Amino acid sequence: MMTEPAPFEVYEEGVYLHGTKAVLEPGDRLTPQQPSNYRDDLAMSHIYFTQTLAAAAWGAQLAQGEGQPHIYVVEPTGKVEDDPN
């Protein structure tokens, strides 16, 4: 039986997660300028990632597209900013 991920609980220290409906392969790079999940007329200038499984699952469920939600382990390569939300 699957259990819901606990909100605000760090998945694993030092591991970053990204939720999406895109199918990615190891080595693929996530790039800004993708359409927002919230506004069709807005291209994002950043990429969201998180240390919590709950937030990654939420992002995967909200992602645009017809595919199944996926959660990937990602490695930031640029400047990292904390989103106060």
Distance bins in CASP14 RR format, pairs under 12 A and 6 or more apart:
PFRMAT RR
TARGET T0000
AUTHOR 0000-0000-0000
RMODE 2
METHOD distances of the structure
MODEL  1
2 53 0 0 0 0 0 1 0 0 0 0 0
2 57 0 0 0 0 0 1 0 0 0 0 0
3 9 0 0 0 0 0 1 0 0 0 0 0
3 53 0 0 0 0 0 1 0 0 0 0 0
3 54 0 0 0 0 0 1 0 0 0 0 0
3 57 0 0 0 0 0 1 0 0 0 0 0
4 53 0 0 0 0 1 0 0 0 0 0 0
4 54 1 0 0 1 0 0 0 0 0 0 0
4 57 0 0 0 0 1 0 0 0 0 0 0
4 58 0 0 0 0 0 1 0 0 0 0 0
5 11 1 0 0 1 0 0 0 0 0 0 0
5 17 0 0 0 0 0 1 0 0 0 0 0
5 19 0 0 0 0 0 1 0 0 0 0 0
5 50 0 0 0 0 0 1 0 0 0 0 0
5 51 0 0 0 0 0 1 0 0 0 0 0
5 52 1 0 0 1 0 0 0 0 0 0 0
5 53 1 1 0 0 0 0 0 0 0 0 0
5 54 1 0 1 0 0 0 0 0 0 0 0
5 55 0 0 0 0 1 0 0 0 0 0 0
5 56 0 0 0 0 1 0 0 0 0 0 0
5 57 1 0 1 0 0 0 0 0 0 0 0
5 58 0 0 0 0 1 0 0 0 0 0 0
5 59 0 0 0 0 0 1 0 0 0 0 0
5 60 0 0 0 0 0 1 0 0 0 0 0
5 61 0 0 0 0 0 1 0 0 0 0 0
5 71 0 0 0 0 1 0 0 0 0 0 0
6 52 0 0 0 0 1 0 0 0 0 0 0
6 53 1 0 0 1 0 0 0 0 0 0 0
6 54 1 0 0 1 0 0 0 0 0 0 0
6 55 0 0 0 0 0 1 0 0 0 0 0
6 57 0 0 0 0 0 1 0 0 0 0 0
7 50 0 0 0 0 0 1 0 0 0 0 0
7 52 1 0 0 1 0 0 0 0 0 0 0
7 53 0 0 0 0 1 0 0 0 0 0 0
7 54 1 0 1 0 0 0 0 0 0 0 0
7 55 1 0 0 1 0 0 0 0 0 0 0
7 56 0 0 0 0 0 1 0 0 0 0 0
7 57 0 0 0 0 0 1 0 0 0 0 0
7 58 0 0 0 0 1 0 0 0 0 0 0
8 50 0 0 0 0 0 1 0 0 0 0 0
8 51 0 0 0 0 1 0 0 0 0 0 0
8 52 1 0 0 1 0 0 0 0 0 0 0
8 53 0 0 0 0 0 1 0 0 0 0 0
8 54 1 0 0 1 0 0 0 0 0 0 0
8 55 0 0 0 0 1 0 0 0 0 0 0
9 50 0 0 0 0 0 1 0 0 0 0 0
9 51 0 0 0 0 1 0 0 0 0 0 0
9 52 1 0 0 1 0 0 0 0 0 0 0
9 53 1 0 0 1 0 0 0 0 0 0 0
9 54 1 0 0 1 0 0 0 0 0 0 0
9 55 0 0 0 0 0 1 0 0 0 0 0
9 56 0 0 0 0 0 1 0 0 0 0 0
9 57 0 0 0 0 0 1 0 0 0 0 0
10 16 0 0 0 0 0 1 0 0 0 0 0
10 17 0 0 0 0 0 1 0 0 0 0 0
10 50 0 0 0 0 1 0 0 0 0 0 0
10 51 1 0 1 0 0 0 0 0 0 0 0
10 52 1 0 0 1 0 0 0 0 0 0 0
10 53 0 0 0 0 1 0 0 0 0 0 0
10 54 0 0 0 0 0 1 0 0 0 0 0
10 55 0 0 0 0 0 1 0 0 0 0 0
10 56 0 0 0 0 0 1 0 0 0 0 0
11 17 1 0 0 1 0 0 0 0 0 0 0
11 18 0 0 0 0 0 1 0 0 0 0 0
11 19 0 0 0 0 0 1 0 0 0 0 0
11 49 0 0 0 0 0 1 0 0 0 0 0
11 50 0 0 0 0 1 0 0 0 0 0 0
11 51 1 0 0 1 0 0 0 0 0 0 0
11 52 1 0 0 1 0 0 0 0 0 0 0
11 53 1 0 1 0 0 0 0 0 0 0 0
11 54 0 0 0 0 1 0 0 0 0 0 0
11 55 0 0 0 0 1 0 0 0 0 0 0
11 56 1 0 0 1 0 0 0 0 0 0 0
11 57 0 0 0 0 0 1 0 0 0 0 0
11 71 0 0 0 0 1 0 0 0 0 0 0
11 72 0 0 0 0 0 1 0 0 0 0 0
11 73 0 0 0 0 1 0 0 0 0 0 0
11 74 0 0 0 0 0 1 0 0 0 0 0
12 50 0 0 0 0 0 1 0 0 0 0 0
12 51 0 0 0 0 1 0 0 0 0 0 0
12 52 0 0 0 0 0 1 0 0 0 0 0
12 53 0 0 0 0 1 0 0 0 0 0 0
12 56 0 0 0 0 0 1 0 0 0 0 0
12 73 0 0 0 0 1 0 0 0 0 0 0
13 51 1 0 0 1 0 0 0 0 0 0 0
13 52 0 0 0 0 0 1 0 0 0 0 0
14 49 0 0 0 0 0 1 0 0 0 0 0
14 50 0 0 0 0 0 1 0 0 0 0 0
14 51 1 0 0 1 0 0 0 0 0 0 0
14 52 0 0 0 0 0 1 0 0 0 0 0
14 73 0 0 0 0 0 1 0 0 0 0 0
14 74 0 0 0 0 0 1 0 0 0 0 0
14 75 0 0 0 0 0 1 0 0 0 0 0
14 76 0 0 0 0 0 1 0 0 0 0 0
14 80 0 0 0 0 0 1 0 0 0 0 0
15 49 0 0 0 0 0 1 0 0 0 0 0
15 50 0 0 0 0 1 0 0 0 0 0 0
15 51 1 0 0 1 0 0 0 0 0 0 0
15 52 0 0 0 0 0 1 0 0 0 0 0
15 53 0 0 0 0 1 0 0 0 0 0 0
15 56 0 0 0 0 0 1 0 0 0 0 0
15 71 0 0 0 0 0 1 0 0 0 0 0
15 72 0 0 0 0 0 1 0 0 0 0 0
15 73 1 0 1 0 0 0 0 0 0 0 0
15 74 0 0 0 0 1 0 0 0 0 0 0
15 75 0 0 0 0 1 0 0 0 0 0 0
15 76 0 0 0 0 0 1 0 0 0 0 0
16 30 0 0 0 0 0 1 0 0 0 0 0
16 47 0 0 0 0 0 1 0 0 0 0 0
16 48 0 0 0 0 0 1 0 0 0 0 0
16 49 1 0 1 0 0 0 0 0 0 0 0
16 50 1 0 0 1 0 0 0 0 0 0 0
16 51 1 0 0 1 0 0 0 0 0 0 0
16 52 0 0 0 0 0 1 0 0 0 0 0
16 53 0 0 0 0 0 1 0 0 0 0 0
16 55 0 0 0 0 0 1 0 0 0 0 0
16 56 0 0 0 0 1 0 0 0 0 0 0
16 71 0 0 0 0 0 1 0 0 0 0 0
16 72 0 0 0 0 1 0 0 0 0 0 0
16 73 1 0 0 1 0 0 0 0 0 0 0
16 74 1 0 1 0 0 0 0 0 0 0 0
16 75 1 0 0 1 0 0 0 0 0 0 0
16 76 1 0 0 1 0 0 0 0 0 0 0
16 77 0 0 0 0 0 1 0 0 0 0 0
16 78 0 0 0 0 0 1 0 0 0 0 0
16 80 0 0 0 0 1 0 0 0 0 0 0
17 30 0 0 0 0 0 1 0 0 0 0 0
17 47 0 0 0 0 0 1 0 0 0 0 0
17 48 0 0 0 0 1 0 0 0 0 0 0
17 49 1 0 0 1 0 0 0 0 0 0 0
17 50 1 0 1 0 0 0 0 0 0 0 0
17 51 1 0 0 1 0 0 0 0 0 0 0
17 52 1 0 0 1 0 0 0 0 0 0 0
17 53 1 0 0 1 0 0 0 0 0 0 0
17 54 0 0 0 0 1 0 0 0 0 0 0
17 55 1 0 0 1 0 0 0 0 0 0 0
17 56 1 1 0 0 0 0 0 0 0 0 0
17 57 0 0 0 0 1 0 0 0 0 0 0
17 58 0 0 0 0 0 1 0 0 0 0 0
17 59 0 0 0 0 1 0 0 0 0 0 0
17 60 0 0 0 0 1 0 0 0 0 0 0
17 70 0 0 0 0 0 1 0 0 0 0 0
17 71 1 0 1 0 0 0 0 0 0 0 0
17 72 1 0 0 1 0 0 0 0 0 0 0
17 73 1 0 0 1 0 0 0 0 0 0 0
17 74 1 0 0 1 0 0 0 0 0 0 0
17 75 0 0 0 0 0 1 0 0 0 0 0
17 76 0 0 0 0 0 1 0 0 0 0 0
18 24 0 0 0 0 1 0 0 0 0 0 0
18 28 0 0 0 0 0 1 0 0 0 0 0
18 29 0 0 0 0 0 1 0 0 0 0 0
18 30 1 0 0 1 0 0 0 0 0 0 0
18 34 0 0 0 0 0 1 0 0 0 0 0
18 46 0 0 0 0 0 1 0 0 0 0 0
18 47 1 0 0 1 0 0 0 0 0 0 0
18 48 1 0 0 1 0 0 0 0 0 0 0
18 49 1 0 1 0 0 0 0 0 0 0 0
18 50 1 0 0 1 0 0 0 0 0 0 0
18 51 0 0 0 0 0 1 0 0 0 0 0
18 52 0 0 0 0 0 1 0 0 0 0 0
18 53 0 0 0 0 0 1 0 0 0 0 0
18 55 0 0 0 0 1 0 0 0 0 0 0
18 56 1 0 0 1 0 0 0 0 0 0 0
18 57 0 0 0 0 0 1 0 0 0 0 0
18 58 0 0 0 0 0 1 0 0 0 0 0
18 59 0 0 0 0 1 0 0 0 0 0 0
18 60 0 0 0 0 1 0 0 0 0 0 0
18 63 0 0 0 0 1 0 0 0 0 0 0
18 69 0 0 0 0 0 1 0 0 0 0 0
18 70 0 0 0 0 1 0 0 0 0 0 0
18 71 1 0 0 1 0 0 0 0 0 0 0
18 72 1 0 1 0 0 0 0 0 0 0 0
18 73 0 0 0 0 1 0 0 0 0 0 0
18 74 1 0 1 0 0 0 0 0 0 0 0
18 75 0 0 0 0 0 1 0 0 0 0 0
18 76 0 0 0 0 1 0 0 0 0 0 0
19 30 0 0 0 0 0 1 0 0 0 0 0
19 37 0 0 0 0 0 1 0 0 0 0 0
19 47 0 0 0 0 0 1 0 0 0 0 0
19 48 0 0 0 0 1 0 0 0 0 0 0
19 49 0 0 0 0 1 0 0 0 0 0 0
19 50 0 0 0 0 1 0 0 0 0 0 0
19 52 0 0 0 0 0 1 0 0 0 0 0
19 53 0 0 0 0 1 0 0 0 0 0 0
19 54 0 0 0 0 0 1 0 0 0 0 0
19 55 0 0 0 0 1 0 0 0 0 0 0
19 56 1 0 1 0 0 0 0 0 0 0 0
19 57 1 0 0 1 0 0 0 0 0 0 0
19 58 0 0 0 0 1 0 0 0 0 0 0
19 59 1 0 1 0 0 0 0 0 0 0 0
19 60 1 1 0 0 0 0 0 0 0 0 0
19 61 0 0 0 0 1 0 0 0 0 0 0
19 62 0 0 0 0 1 0 0 0 0 0 0
19 63 1 0 0 1 0 0 0 0 0 0 0
19 64 0 0 0 0 0 1 0 0 0 0 0
19 68 0 0 0 0 0 1 0 0 0 0 0
19 69 1 0 0 1 0 0 0 0 0 0 0
19 70 1 0 0 1 0 0 0 0 0 0 0
19 71 1 0 1 0 0 0 0 0 0 0 0
19 72 1 0 0 1 0 0 0 0 0 0 0
19 73 0 0 0 0 0 1 0 0 0 0 0
19 74 0 0 0 0 1 0 0 0 0 0 0
20 28 0 0 0 0 0 1 0 0 0 0 0
20 30 0 0 0 0 1 0 0 0 0 0 0
20 34 0 0 0 0 1 0 0 0 0 0 0
20 37 0 0 0 0 1 0 0 0 0 0 0
20 47 0 0 0 0 1 0 0 0 0 0 0
20 48 0 0 0 0 1 0 0 0 0 0 0
20 49 0 0 0 0 0 1 0 0 0 0 0
20 56 0 0 0 0 1 0 0 0 0 0 0
20 57 0 0 0 0 0 1 0 0 0 0 0
20 58 0 0 0 0 0 1 0 0 0 0 0
20 59 1 0 0 1 0 0 0 0 0 0 0
20 60 1 0 1 0 0 0 0 0 0 0 0
20 61 0 0 0 0 0 1 0 0 0 0 0
20 62 0 0 0 0 1 0 0 0 0 0 0
20 63 1 0 1 0 0 0 0 0 0 0 0
20 64 0 0 0 0 1 0 0 0 0 0 0
20 65 0 0 0 0 1 0 0 0 0 0 0
20 67 0 0 0 0 1 0 0 0 0 0 0
20 68 0 0 0 0 0 1 0 0 0 0 0
20 69 1 0 0 1 0 0 0 0 0 0 0
20 70 1 0 1 0 0 0 0 0 0 0 0
20 71 0 0 0 0 1 0 0 0 0 0 0
20 72 1 0 0 1 0 0 0 0 0 0 0
20 74 0 0 0 0 1 0 0 0 0 0 0
21 34 0 0 0 0 0 1 0 0 0 0 0
21 37 0 0 0 0 1 0 0 0 0 0 0
21 59 0 0 0 0 1 0 0 0 0 0 0
21 60 1 0 0 1 0 0 0 0 0 0 0
21 61 0 0 0 0 1 0 0 0 0 0 0
21 62 0 0 0 0 1 0 0 0 0 0 0
21 63 1 0 1 0 0 0 0 0 0 0 0
21 64 1 0 0 1 0 0 0 0 0 0 0
21 65 1 0 1 0 0 0 0 0 0 0 0
21 66 1 0 0 1 0 0 0 0 0 0 0
21 67 1 0 1 0 0 0 0 0 0 0 0
21 68 1 0 0 1 0 0 0 0 0 0 0
21 69 1 0 1 0 0 0 0 0 0 0 0
21 70 1 0 0 1 0 0 0 0 0 0 0
21 71 0 0 0 0 0 1 0 0 0 0 0
21 72 0 0 0 0 0 1 0 0 0 0 0
22 28 0 0 0 0 1 0 0 0 0 0 0
22 29 0 0 0 0 0 1 0 0 0 0 0
22 30 0 0 0 0 1 0 0 0 0 0 0
22 31 0 0 0 0 0 1 0 0 0 0 0
22 34 0 0 0 0 1 0 0 0 0 0 0
22 35 0 0 0 0 0 1 0 0 0 0 0
22 37 0 0 0 0 0 1 0 0 0 0 0
22 47 0 0 0 0 0 1 0 0 0 0 0
22 59 0 0 0 0 0 1 0 0 0 0 0
22 60 0 0 0 0 1 0 0 0 0 0 0
22 63 1 0 0 1 0 0 0 0 0 0 0
22 64 0 0 0 0 1 0 0 0 0 0 0
22 65 0 0 0 0 1 0 0 0 0 0 0
22 66 0 0 0 0 0 1 0 0 0 0 0
22 67 0 0 0 0 1 0 0 0 0 0 0
22 68 0 0 0 0 0 1 0 0 0 0 0
22 69 0 0 0 0 0 1 0 0 0 0 0
22 70 1 0 0 1 0 0 0 0 0 0 0
22 71 0 0 0 0 0 1 0 0 0 0 0
22 72 0 0 0 0 1 0 0 0 0 0 0
23 60 0 0 0 0 0 1 0 0 0 0 0
23 63 0 0 0 0 0 1 0 0 0 0 0
23 65 0 0 0 0 0 1 0 0 0 0 0
23 66 0 0 0 0 0 1 0 0 0 0 0
23 67 1 0 0 1 0 0 0 0 0 0 0
23 68 0 0 0 0 1 0 0 0 0 0 0
23 69 0 0 0 0 0 1 0 0 0 0 0
23 70 1 0 0 1 0 0 0 0 0 0 0
23 72 0 0 0 0 1 0 0 0 0 0 0
24 30 1 0 0 1 0 0 0 0 0 0 0
24 31 0 0 0 0 0 1 0 0 0 0 0
24 60 0 0 0 0 0 1 0 0 0 0 0
24 63 0 0 0 0 0 1 0 0 0 0 0
24 70 1 0 0 1 0 0 0 0 0 0 0
24 71 0 0 0 0 0 1 0 0 0 0 0
24 72 1 0 1 0 0 0 0 0 0 0 0
24 73 0 0 0 0 0 1 0 0 0 0 0
24 74 0 0 0 0 1 0 0 0 0 0 0
25 70 0 0 0 0 0 1 0 0 0 0 0
25 72 0 0 0 0 1 0 0 0 0 0 0
26 72 0 0 0 0 1 0 0 0 0 0 0
26 73 0 0 0 0 1 0 0 0 0 0 0
26 74 0 0 0 0 0 1 0 0 0 0 0
26 75 0 0 0 0 0 1 0 0 0 0 0
27 72 0 0 0 0 0 1 0 0 0 0 0
27 73 0 0 0 0 0 1 0 0 0 0 0
27 74 0 0 0 0 0 1 0 0 0 0 0
27 75 0 0 0 0 1 0 0 0 0 0 0
27 77 0 0 0 0 0 1 0 0 0 0 0
28 70 0 0 0 0 0 1 0 0 0 0 0
28 72 0 0 0 0 1 0 0 0 0 0 0
28 74 0 0 0 0 1 0 0 0 0 0 0
28 75 0 0 0 0 0 1 0 0 0 0 0
29 47 0 0 0 0 1 0 0 0 0 0 0
29 72 0 0 0 0 0 1 0 0 0 0 0
29 74 0 0 0 0 1 0 0 0 0 0 0
29 75 0 0 0 0 1 0 0 0 0 0 0
29 76 0 0 0 0 0 1 0 0 0 0 0
29 77 1 0 0 1 0 0 0 0 0 0 0
29 78 0 0 0 0 0 1 0 0 0 0 0
30 44 0 0 0 0 0 1 0 0 0 0 0
30 46 0 0 0 0 0 1 0 0 0 0 0
30 47 1 0 1 0 0 0 0 0 0 0 0
30 48 0 0 0 0 1 0 0 0 0 0 0
30 49 0 0 0 0 1 0 0 0 0 0 0
30 63 0 0 0 0 0 1 0 0 0 0 0
30 72 0 0 0 0 1 0 0 0 0 0 0
30 73 0 0 0 0 0 1 0 0 0 0 0
30 74 1 0 0 1 0 0 0 0 0 0 0
30 75 0 0 0 0 0 1 0 0 0 0 0
30 76 0 0 0 0 1 0 0 0 0 0 0
30 77 0 0 0 0 1 0 0 0 0 0 0
30 78 0 0 0 0 0 1 0 0 0 0 0
31 43 0 0 0 0 0 1 0 0 0 0 0
31 44 0 0 0 0 1 0 0 0 0 0 0
31 45 0 0 0 0 0 1 0 0 0 0 0
31 46 0 0 0 0 0 1 0 0 0 0 0
31 47 1 0 0 1 0 0 0 0 0 0 0
31 77 0 0 0 0 0 1 0 0 0 0 0
31 78 0 0 0 0 0 1 0 0 0 0 0
32 42 0 0 0 0 0 1 0 0 0 0 0
32 43 1 0 0 1 0 0 0 0 0 0 0
32 44 1 0 1 0 0 0 0 0 0 0 0
32 45 1 0 1 0 0 0 0 0 0 0 0
32 46 1 0 1 0 0 0 0 0 0 0 0
32 47 1 0 0 1 0 0 0 0 0 0 0
32 48 0 0 0 0 0 1 0 0 0 0 0
32 77 0 0 0 0 0 1 0 0 0 0 0
32 78 0 0 0 0 0 1 0 0 0 0 0
32 79 0 0 0 0 0 1 0 0 0 0 0
33 42 0 0 0 0 0 1 0 0 0 0 0
33 43 1 0 1 0 0 0 0 0 0 0 0
33 44 1 0 0 1 0 0 0 0 0 0 0
33 45 1 0 0 1 0 0 0 0 0 0 0
33 46 0 0 0 0 1 0 0 0 0 0 0
33 47 0 0 0 0 1 0 0 0 0 0 0
34 40 0 0 0 0 0 1 0 0 0 0 0
34 42 0 0 0 0 0 1 0 0 0 0 0
34 43 1 0 0 1 0 0 0 0 0 0 0
34 44 1 0 1 0 0 0 0 0 0 0 0
34 45 0 0 0 0 0 1 0 0 0 0 0
34 46 0 0 0 0 1 0 0 0 0 0 0
34 47 1 0 0 1 0 0 0 0 0 0 0
34 48 0 0 0 0 0 1 0 0 0 0 0
34 63 0 0 0 0 1 0 0 0 0 0 0
34 64 0 0 0 0 1 0 0 0 0 0 0
34 65 0 0 0 0 0 1 0 0 0 0 0
35 41 0 0 0 0 1 0 0 0 0 0 0
35 42 1 0 0 1 0 0 0 0 0 0 0
35 43 1 0 0 1 0 0 0 0 0 0 0
35 44 1 0 0 1 0 0 0 0 0 0 0
35 63 0 0 0 0 0 1 0 0 0 0 0
35 64 1 0 0 1 0 0 0 0 0 0 0
35 65 0 0 0 0 1 0 0 0 0 0 0
36 42 1 0 1 0 0 0 0 0 0 0 0
36 43 1 0 0 1 0 0 0 0 0 0 0
36 44 1 0 1 0 0 0 0 0 0 0 0
36 45 0 0 0 0 0 1 0 0 0 0 0
36 46 0 0 0 0 0 1 0 0 0 0 0
36 47 0 0 0 0 0 1 0 0 0 0 0
36 48 0 0 0 0 0 1 0 0 0 0 0
36 62 0 0 0 0 0 1 0 0 0 0 0
36 63 0 0 0 0 0 1 0 0 0 0 0
36 64 0 0 0 0 1 0 0 0 0 0 0
37 43 0 0 0 0 0 1 0 0 0 0 0
37 44 0 0 0 0 1 0 0 0 0 0 0
37 48 0 0 0 0 1 0 0 0 0 0 0
37 58 0 0 0 0 0 1 0 0 0 0 0
37 59 1 0 0 1 0 0 0 0 0 0 0
37 60 0 0 0 0 0 1 0 0 0 0 0
37 61 0 0 0 0 1 0 0 0 0 0 0
37 62 1 0 1 0 0 0 0 0 0 0 0
37 63 1 0 1 0 0 0 0 0 0 0 0
37 64 1 0 1 0 0 0 0 0 0 0 0
37 65 0 0 0 0 1 0 0 0 0 0 0
37 69 0 0 0 0 0 1 0 0 0 0 0
38 44 0 0 0 0 1 0 0 0 0 0 0
38 48 0 0 0 0 0 1 0 0 0 0 0
38 59 0 0 0 0 0 1 0 0 0 0 0
38 62 0 0 0 0 1 0 0 0 0 0 0
38 63 0 0 0 0 0 1 0 0 0 0 0
38 64 0 0 0 0 1 0 0 0 0 0 0
39 64 0 0 0 0 0 1 0 0 0 0 0
40 64 0 0 0 0 1 0 0 0 0 0 0
42 64 0 0 0 0 0 1 0 0 0 0 0
44 63 0 0 0 0 0 1 0 0 0 0 0
44 64 0 0 0 0 0 1 0 0 0 0 0
45 79 0 0 0 0 0 1 0 0 0 0 0
45 81 0 0 0 0 0 1 0 0 0 0 0
46 76 0 0 0 0 0 1 0 0 0 0 0
46 78 0 0 0 0 0 1 0 0 0 0 0
46 79 0 0 0 0 1 0 0 0 0 0 0
46 80 0 0 0 0 1 0 0 0 0 0 0
46 81 1 0 0 1 0 0 0 0 0 0 0
46 82 0 0 0 0 0 1 0 0 0 0 0
46 83 0 0 0 0 1 0 0 0 0 0 0
47 59 0 0 0 0 0 1 0 0 0 0 0
47 72 0 0 0 0 0 1 0 0 0 0 0
47 74 0 0 0 0 1 0 0 0 0 0 0
47 75 0 0 0 0 0 1 0 0 0 0 0
47 76 0 0 0 0 1 0 0 0 0 0 0
47 77 0 0 0 0 0 1 0 0 0 0 0
47 78 0 0 0 0 1 0 0 0 0 0 0
47 79 0 0 0 0 0 1 0 0 0 0 0
47 80 0 0 0 0 0 1 0 0 0 0 0
47 81 0 0 0 0 0 1 0 0 0 0 0
47 83 0 0 0 0 0 1 0 0 0 0 0
48 55 0 0 0 0 1 0 0 0 0 0 0
48 56 0 0 0 0 1 0 0 0 0 0 0
48 58 0 0 0 0 0 1 0 0 0 0 0
48 59 1 0 0 1 0 0 0 0 0 0 0
48 60 0 0 0 0 0 1 0 0 0 0 0
48 62 0 0 0 0 0 1 0 0 0 0 0
48 63 0 0 0 0 0 1 0 0 0 0 0
48 74 0 0 0 0 0 1 0 0 0 0 0
48 76 0 0 0 0 0 1 0 0 0 0 0
48 80 0 0 0 0 0 1 0 0 0 0 0
48 81 0 0 0 0 0 1 0 0 0 0 0
48 82 0 0 0 0 0 1 0 0 0 0 0
48 83 1 0 0 1 0 0 0 0 0 0 0
48 85 0 0 0 0 1 0 0 0 0 0 0
49 55 0 0 0 0 1 0 0 0 0 0 0
49 56 1 0 0 1 0 0 0 0 0 0 0
49 59 0 0 0 0 0 1 0 0 0 0 0
49 60 0 0 0 0 0 1 0 0 0 0 0
49 71 0 0 0 0 0 1 0 0 0 0 0
49 72 0 0 0 0 1 0 0 0 0 0 0
49 73 0 0 0 0 1 0 0 0 0 0 0
49 74 1 0 1 0 0 0 0 0 0 0 0
49 75 0 0 0 0 1 0 0 0 0 0 0
49 76 1 0 0 1 0 0 0 0 0 0 0
49 77 0 0 0 0 0 1 0 0 0 0 0
49 78 0 0 0 0 0 1 0 0 0 0 0
49 80 0 0 0 0 1 0 0 0 0 0 0
49 81 0 0 0 0 0 1 0 0 0 0 0
49 82 0 0 0 0 0 1 0 0 0 0 0
49 83 0 0 0 0 1 0 0 0 0 0 0
50 56 1 0 1 0 0 0 0 0 0 0 0
50 57 0 0 0 0 1 0 0 0 0 0 0
50 58 0 0 0 0 1 0 0 0 0 0 0
50 59 0 0 0 0 1 0 0 0 0 0 0
50 60 0 0 0 0 0 1 0 0 0 0 0
50 71 0 0 0 0 1 0 0 0 0 0 0
50 72 0 0 0 0 0 1 0 0 0 0 0
50 73 0 0 0 0 0 1 0 0 0 0 0
50 74 0 0 0 0 1 0 0 0 0 0 0
50 76 0 0 0 0 0 1 0 0 0 0 0
50 80 0 0 0 0 0 1 0 0 0 0 0
50 82 0 0 0 0 0 1 0 0 0 0 0
50 83 0 0 0 0 1 0 0 0 0 0 0
50 85 0 0 0 0 0 1 0 0 0 0 0
51 73 0 0 0 0 0 1 0 0 0 0 0
51 74 0 0 0 0 0 1 0 0 0 0 0
51 76 0 0 0 0 0 1 0 0 0 0 0
51 80 0 0 0 0 0 1 0 0 0 0 0
51 82 0 0 0 0 0 1 0 0 0 0 0
51 83 0 0 0 0 0 1 0 0 0 0 0
52 58 0 0 0 0 1 0 0 0 0 0 0
52 59 0 0 0 0 0 1 0 0 0 0 0
52 71 0 0 0 0 0 1 0 0 0 0 0
53 59 0 0 0 0 0 1 0 0 0 0 0
53 60 0 0 0 0 0 1 0 0 0 0 0
53 71 1 0 0 1 0 0 0 0 0 0 0
53 72 0 0 0 0 0 1 0 0 0 0 0
53 73 0 0 0 0 0 1 0 0 0 0 0
54 60 0 0 0 0 0 1 0 0 0 0 0
54 61 0 0 0 0 0 1 0 0 0 0 0
54 71 0 0 0 0 0 1 0 0 0 0 0
55 61 0 0 0 0 0 1 0 0 0 0 0
55 62 0 0 0 0 0 1 0 0 0 0 0
55 71 0 0 0 0 1 0 0 0 0 0 0
55 83 0 0 0 0 1 0 0 0 0 0 0
55 85 0 0 0 0 0 1 0 0 0 0 0
56 62 0 0 0 0 0 1 0 0 0 0 0
56 63 0 0 0 0 0 1 0 0 0 0 0
56 69 0 0 0 0 1 0 0 0 0 0 0
56 70 0 0 0 0 1 0 0 0 0 0 0
56 71 1 0 1 0 0 0 0 0 0 0 0
56 72 0 0 0 0 1 0 0 0 0 0 0
56 73 0 0 0 0 1 0 0 0 0 0 0
56 74 0 0 0 0 1 0 0 0 0 0 0
57 63 0 0 0 0 0 1 0 0 0 0 0
57 69 1 0 0 1 0 0 0 0 0 0 0
57 70 0 0 0 0 0 1 0 0 0 0 0
57 71 1 0 0 1 0 0 0 0 0 0 0
57 72 0 0 0 0 0 1 0 0 0 0 0
58 69 0 0 0 0 1 0 0 0 0 0 0
58 71 0 0 0 0 0 1 0 0 0 0 0
58 85 0 0 0 0 0 1 0 0 0 0 0
59 69 1 0 0 1 0 0 0 0 0 0 0
59 70 0 0 0 0 0 1 0 0 0 0 0
59 71 0 0 0 0 1 0 0 0 0 0 0
59 72 0 0 0 0 0 1 0 0 0 0 0
60 67 0 0 0 0 1 0 0 0 0 0 0
60 68 0 0 0 0 1 0 0 0 0 0 0
60 69 1 1 0 0 0 0 0 0 0 0 0
60 70 1 0 1 0 0 0 0 0 0 0 0
60 71 1 0 1 0 0 0 0 0 0 0 0
60 72 0 0 0 0 1 0 0 0 0 0 0
61 67 0 0 0 0 0 1 0 0 0 0 0
61 68 0 0 0 0 0 1 0 0 0 0 0
61 69 1 0 1 0 0 0 0 0 0 0 0
61 70 0 0 0 0 0 1 0 0 0 0 0
61 71 0 0 0 0 0 1 0 0 0 0 0
62 69 0 0 0 0 1 0 0 0 0 0 0
63 69 1 0 0 1 0 0 0 0 0 0 0
63 70 0 0 0 0 1 0 0 0 0 0 0
63 71 0 0 0 0 0 1 0 0 0 0 0
63 72 0 0 0 0 0 1 0 0 0 0 0
74 80 0 0 0 0 0 1 0 0 0 0 0
END
